[in-house]
Amino acid sequence: MRRRALIVGASRGLGLGLVARFLARGWDVTATVRRPSQALADLSMDAPLRIEAGVDIDDDGAVADLRTRLAEVPDFDLVFVVAGIATQAGTPASLLSREVVGAVFQTNAVSPIRFAEAFHRRVAPGGLIVLMTSKLGSVSLNRGGGWSSYRASKAALNTLARSFAGQHKGADWGVVLMHPGWVRTDLGGRRATLDVETSARGMVGVLEAHLGQRGCVYLDHAGEKVPW
Ligand SMILES: NC(=O)c1ccc[n+]([C@@H]2O[C@H](COP(=O)([O-])OP(=O)(O)OC[C@H]3O[C@@H](n4cnc5c(N)ncnc54)[C@H](OP(=O)(O)O)[C@@H]3O)[C@@H](O)[C@H]2O)c1
């Protein structure tokens, strides 16, 4: 049977690249966006891609609506929350408005875990819940300290994910915190070392190899463990 992925935040960047790569690998894909994306629509021609619009992960009602809309489809082998932001990441968190820091934490840490909580019953046995984090979320690797609000939000996501996995100990699915590498997207910037296709190819390979494993791991796109 074909494997099934739900990719959350697929309008552009890594989410879009992941959809293209999962389709190329023969998966059935359901992809969500906040607003319609022509680039994503272009991938759906003659491909097993279902697109769900209006899904803002910061909106619990929108996530609940999505769950209702997908109630009749078979369970997913992989649920991947890709969406994330880096608003004013160059300004130290201590100098940013509370609103901006709070919004970064909501989107990058709180919302992905709430999405995982809303969808874990839709993960097939042996499947994975994957949350897009960053190496910048590693506390032990933090020497330079830049991008402090973003770093802290991804560190918070990592901790919330470990707690989530502990809370669901005994579940028949696993949790992967994924670092995609430094990738040329709107968020990663033009100086980043990887293109989207290389990162997505790596991540999909790592995740296909990880299916069936439980617990909570922090991996990069090459399958290397990232230190917490
Ligand atoms: N690029 C890198 O080097 C890098 C490195 C480490 C980690 N990451 C992580 O990888 C993920 C994807 O980043 P990217 O580089 O592809 O960035 P990107 O090109 O800026 O894309 C961000 C994506 O997240 C979506 N999004 C943002 N807020 C959302 C919300 N509240 N609800 C639903 N969707 C939302 C955006 O949708 P809209 O089009 O609607 O705005 C867009 O699809 C992020 O979690 C990021 O932190 C990236």
The ligand as an SDF file (V2000), in Angstrom:
LIG
                    3D

 48 52  0  0  0  0  0  0  0  0999 V2000
   15.6970   27.5060    5.8880 N   0  0  0  0  0  0  0  0  0  0  0  0
   16.5170   27.1040    6.8440 C   0  0  0  0  0  0  0  0  0  0  0  0
   17.7520   27.2230    6.7450 O   0  0  0  0  0  0  0  0  0  0  0  0
   15.9590   26.4560    8.0800 C   0  0  0  0  0  0  0  0  0  0  0  0
   16.8770   25.9490    9.0070 C   0  0  0  0  0  0  0  0  0  0  0  0
   16.3950   25.3400   10.1610 C   0  0  0  0  0  0  0  0  0  0  0  0
   15.0230   25.2140   10.3510 C   0  0  0  0  0  0  0  0  0  0  0  0
   14.1450   25.7240    9.4330 N   0  0  0  0  0  0  0  0  0  0  0  0
   12.7250   25.5620    9.6970 C   0  0  0  0  0  0  0  0  0  0  0  0
   12.0920   24.9970    8.5660 O   0  0  0  0  0  0  0  0  0  0  0  0
   10.7100   25.3780    8.5430 C   0  0  0  0  0  0  0  0  0  0  0  0
   10.3630   25.9160    7.1530 C   0  0  0  0  0  0  0  0  0  0  0  0
   11.1770   27.0380    6.9330 O   0  0  0  0  0  0  0  0  0  0  0  0
   11.5230   27.6090    5.4770 P   0  0  0  0  0  0  0  0  0  0  0  0
   12.9550   27.8590    5.4770 O   0  0  0  0  0  0  0  0  0  0  0  0
   10.8820   26.7970    4.4350 O   0  0  0  0  0  0  0  0  0  0  0  0
   10.7920   29.0320    5.6030 O   0  0  0  0  0  0  0  0  0  0  0  0
    9.8500   29.8640    4.6200 P   0  0  0  0  0  0  0  0  0  0  0  0
   10.2820   29.7180    3.2150 O   0  0  0  0  0  0  0  0  0  0  0  0
    9.7790   31.2160    5.2430 O   0  0  0  0  0  0  0  0  0  0  0  0
    8.4290   29.1180    4.7690 O   0  0  0  0  0  0  0  0  0  0  0  0
    7.7330   29.1540    5.9730 C   0  0  0  0  0  0  0  0  0  0  0  0
    6.4730   28.3530    5.8000 C   0  0  0  0  0  0  0  0  0  0  0  0
    5.7780   28.3160    7.0650 O   0  0  0  0  0  0  0  0  0  0  0  0
    4.4240   28.7170    6.8110 C   0  0  0  0  0  0  0  0  0  0  0  0
    3.8570   29.3020    8.0300 N   0  0  0  0  0  0  0  0  0  0  0  0
    4.3820   30.2790    8.8020 C   0  0  0  0  0  0  0  0  0  0  0  0
    3.5610   30.5500    9.8310 N   0  0  0  0  0  0  0  0  0  0  0  0
    2.4950   29.7120    9.6950 C   0  0  0  0  0  0  0  0  0  0  0  0
    1.3020   29.5210   10.4380 C   0  0  0  0  0  0  0  0  0  0  0  0
    1.0130   30.2280   11.5300 N   0  0  0  0  0  0  0  0  0  0  0  0
    0.4340   28.5660   10.0170 N   0  0  0  0  0  0  0  0  0  0  0  0
    0.6970   27.8380    8.9130 C   0  0  0  0  0  0  0  0  0  0  0  0
    1.7910   28.0050    8.1480 N   0  0  0  0  0  0  0  0  0  0  0  0
    2.6690   28.9310    8.5430 C   0  0  0  0  0  0  0  0  0  0  0  0
    4.5280   29.7120    5.6710 C   0  0  0  0  0  0  0  0  0  0  0  0
    3.2610   29.9010    5.0840 O   0  0  0  0  0  0  0  0  0  0  0  0
    2.8450   31.2980    4.3590 P   0  0  0  0  0  0  0  0  0  0  0  0
    3.3410   31.2000    2.9350 O   0  0  0  0  0  0  0  0  0  0  0  0
    1.3710   31.3260    4.4920 O   0  0  0  0  0  0  0  0  0  0  0  0
    3.5200   32.4240    5.1060 O   0  0  0  0  0  0  0  0  0  0  0  0
    5.5200   28.9660    4.7750 C   0  0  0  0  0  0  0  0  0  0  0  0
    4.8800   27.9100    4.0790 O   0  0  0  0  0  0  0  0  0  0  0  0
   10.5390   26.3870    9.6830 C   0  0  0  0  0  0  0  0  0  0  0  0
   10.0150   25.7150   10.8090 O   0  0  0  0  0  0  0  0  0  0  0  0
   11.9560   26.8470    9.9530 C   0  0  0  0  0  0  0  0  0  0  0  0
   12.1260   27.3100   11.2760 O   0  0  0  0  0  0  0  0  0  0  0  0
   14.5900   26.3410    8.2950 C   0  0  0  0  0  0  0  0  0  0  0  0
  1  2  1  0
  2  3  2  0
  2  4  1  0
  4  5  1  0
  4 48  2  0
  5  6  2  0
  6  7  1  0
  7  8  2  0
  8  9  1  0
  8 48  1  0
  9 10  1  0
  9 46  1  0
 10 11  1  0
 11 12  1  0
 11 44  1  0
 12 13  1  0
 13 14  1  0
 14 15  2  0
 14 16  1  0
 14 17  1  0
 17 18  1  0
 18 19  2  0
 18 20  1  0
 18 21  1  0
 21 22  1  0
 22 23  1  0
 23 24  1  0
 23 42  1  0
 24 25  1  0
 25 26  1  0
 25 36  1  0
 26 27  1  0
 26 35  1  0
 27 28  2  0
 28 29  1  0
 29 30  1  0
 29 35  2  0
 30 31  1  0
 30 32  2  0
 32 33  1  0
 33 34  2  0
 34 35  1  0
 36 37  1  0
 36 42  1  0
 37 38  1  0
 38 39  2  0
 38 40  1  0
 38 41  1  0
 42 43  1  0
 44 45  1  0
 44 46  1  0
 46 47  1  0
M  CHG  2   8   1  16  -1
M  END
$$$$
